[in-house]
Amino acid sequence: MKQKIDFSTWNRKEHFEFFCTFEEPFFGITTPIDMTIAYEKAKAMQIPFFVYYLHKTIAAVNQVENFRYRIEGNDVMLYDEIDASSTIMREDKTFGFSFMKFHSDIHEFAKIVQTEIERIQITPGLFTREFPENIIHFSAIPWVNFTGLTHSRSYTLPDSCPKVSFGKLITENGKKSMSLAVMAHHGLVDGYHMGLFVEALQTELNK
């Protein structure tokens, strides 16, 4: 479900109109995330770690209203729930874009993810299906402990989906951490909302 934002009462109207004139309206942050508790919880629950932090990421996204805004034509829509499209690597080292429907029960979500991973493995190409607007673009780069990240983008292609990426799992002094990079359309999201998301994510990971 979604609802159309009324520009006449929306306090972001000027911000939205301003940043929509930019060739590149997206901005991003990179920050380390504490994964110490999350890693142990995933092991205890026998949930793949990737599934665990993907689930918590979507849960955190859904807690921040601005991350649920999407630009559709000349309108801004607020979705009730956001799902994910994650890159999934195949055996030949190519990847395909997946679609993973969010489920509040992490065990049910794990089944959804596993089914989708299996589908991508036998489905050629990059775009393996049609995708809705109410998604985040998600990726993991487990080979690199990055301190910054950029994304390939077409400035002529309409896009307002936030992009979330995680790096390599690092262990130092008994603590585990991963770099997190988040990009979002500045007409919809500000630094304050980035902060809300990061805070919600850390809380979800530590639950």
C-alpha positions in Angstrom: 0.0 0.0 0.0 1.1 3.6 -0.6 -0.2 7.1 -0.3 0.4 10.2 -2.3 2.2 13.1 -0.5 0.3 16.3 -0.6 2.8 18.9 -1.7 0.7 21.8 -0.3 1.3 20.6 3.2 4.6 18.8 2.9 7.4 20.4 4.8 10.0 19.0 2.3 8.4 20.6 -0.8 11.1 23.2 -1.3 13.9 20.7 -0.5 12.4 18.2 -3.0 12.0 20.7 -5.8 15.6 22.1 -5.2 17.4 18.7 -5.2 15.3 17.4 -8.1 17.0 20.0 -10.4 20.4 18.4 -9.7 22.0 16.1 -12.3 23.1 13.9 -9.3 20.6 14.3 -6.4 22.0 11.4 -4.4 24.3 11.8 -1.5 26.0 9.1 0.7 27.6 8.3 4.0 30.0 5.6 5.0 30.3 4.4 8.6 31.4 1.4 10.6 28.7 -0.8 12.2 29.3 -3.0 15.2 28.5 -6.6 14.3 29.8 -8.3 17.4 26.4 -9.1 18.9 24.7 -9.7 15.5 27.3 -12.2 14.4 26.9 -14.3 17.6 23.1 -14.1 17.4 23.1 -15.2 13.8 25.2 -18.2 14.8 23.0 -19.1 17.7 19.9 -18.9 15.6 21.6 -20.9 12.8 20.7 -18.1 10.4 23.3 -17.2 7.6 25.0 -14.0 8.7 24.1 -12.3 5.3 20.4 -13.1 5.9 20.6 -11.8 9.4 22.0 -8.3 8.6 19.9 -8.0 5.4 16.8 -8.7 7.5 17.8 -6.1 10.1 18.7 -3.6 7.4 15.2 -3.8 5.9 13.6 -3.6 9.3 15.5 -0.4 10.1 14.6 1.1 6.7 11.0 0.5 7.4 11.2 2.4 10.7 12.3 5.7 9.0 9.5 7.3 7.0 11.9 9.2 4.6 13.4 5.9 3.5 9.9 4.8 2.4 9.4 7.8 0.1 9.6 7.1 -3.7 9.4 9.5 -6.6 6.8 8.3 -9.2 6.5 10.7 -12.1 5.9 14.1 -10.7 4.6 12.7 -7.4 6.1 11.4 -4.2 4.6 8.3 -2.7 4.9 7.0 0.9 4.9 3.2 1.0 3.8 1.2 4.0 6.6 -1.3 3.6 9.9 -1.6 1.8 11.5 -4.8 0.4 14.9 -5.4 -1.1 16.6 -6.1 -4.3 20.0 -7.6 -3.6 22.8 -8.5 -5.9 23.4 -12.3 -5.8 26.6 -13.8 -7.2 26.5 -16.9 -9.4 29.2 -19.6 -9.7 30.6 -18.0 -12.8 31.1 -14.7 -10.8 28.4 -12.8 -12.6 25.5 -11.5 -10.5 21.8 -11.0 -10.9 19.4 -8.6 -9.3 17.1 -10.4 -6.9 13.8 -9.6 -5.2 13.4 -10.4 -1.5 10.0 -9.8 0.1 10.4 -8.6 3.7 9.0 -10.8 6.5 9.1 -9.8 10.1 9.9 -13.4 11.1 13.6 -13.9 10.3 13.2 -17.6 9.9 10.5 -17.1 7.2 12.6 -14.4 5.7 15.6 -16.8 5.5 13.4 -19.2 3.5 12.5 -16.4 1.1 16.2 -15.4 0.6 17.3 -19.0 0.0 14.6 -19.6 -2.6 15.6 -16.4 -4.4 19.3 -17.2 -4.3 18.5 -20.6 -5.9 16.4 -18.8 -8.5 19.2 -16.4 -9.4 21.7 -19.3 -9.8 19.7 -20.8 -12.6 18.4 -17.5 -14.2 20.7 -15.8 -16.6 21.1 -12.1 -17.1 21.1 -9.1 -14.8 17.5 -8.2 -14.6 15.9 -11.5 -13.7 12.3 -10.1 -13.3 10.4 -6.9 -13.0 10.9 -4.8 -9.9 8.5 -2.7 -7.8 9.4 0.8 -6.6 9.2 0.0 -2.9 12.7 -1.6 -2.6 16.1 -0.7 -1.5 19.1 -1.6 -3.7 21.3 -3.8 -1.5 24.8 -5.3 -2.0 27.6 -6.9 -0.1 31.3 -6.5 -0.9 32.7 -9.0 1.6 36.2 -8.9 0.0 36.9 -5.2 0.8 37.0 -3.3 4.1 36.1 -0.1 2.2 36.1 3.4 3.7 34.1 4.9 0.9 31.9 3.7 -2.0 30.3 5.1 -5.1 27.6 3.6 -7.4 27.3 3.5 -11.2 24.3 5.7 -12.0 22.5 6.9 -15.1 21.4 10.5 -14.5 18.6 10.1 -17.1 17.1 7.1 -15.4 14.5 8.0 -12.8 15.6 6.5 -9.5 14.8 7.3 -5.9 15.5 3.9 -4.2 18.1 4.1 -1.4 21.2 2.0 -1.9 22.8 0.1 1.0 26.1 -1.7 0.9 28.1 -3.7 3.4 31.9 -4.4 3.3 34.2 -7.0 4.8 33.7 -8.4 8.3 36.6 -7.3 10.4 37.7 -8.5 13.8 39.8 -6.3 16.0 40.4 -6.7 19.8 37.5 -9.1 20.0 35.0 -6.8 18.3 33.5 -7.4 14.9 32.6 -4.6 12.5 31.6 -4.0 8.9 31.6 -0.8 6.8 28.2 0.4 5.8 27.6 2.7 2.8 24.2 4.4 2.3 23.1 6.5 -0.6 19.8 8.3 -0.9 18.0 11.0 -2.9 18.5 14.3 -1.1 15.1 15.5 -2.1 13.7 12.8 0.2 16.4 12.1 2.8 18.7 14.4 4.8 21.7 13.6 7.0 19.3 13.6 10.0 17.4 10.7 8.5 20.6 8.9 7.7 21.4 9.1 11.4 18.0 7.7 12.3 18.5 4.8 10.0 22.0 4.0 11.3 20.7 4.2 14.9 17.7 1.9 14.1 20.0 -0.5 12.3 22.4 -0.9 15.2 19.5 -1.4 17.6 18.0 -4.1 15.3 21.3 -5.9 15.0 21.8 -5.9 18.8 18.2 -7.1 19.6 
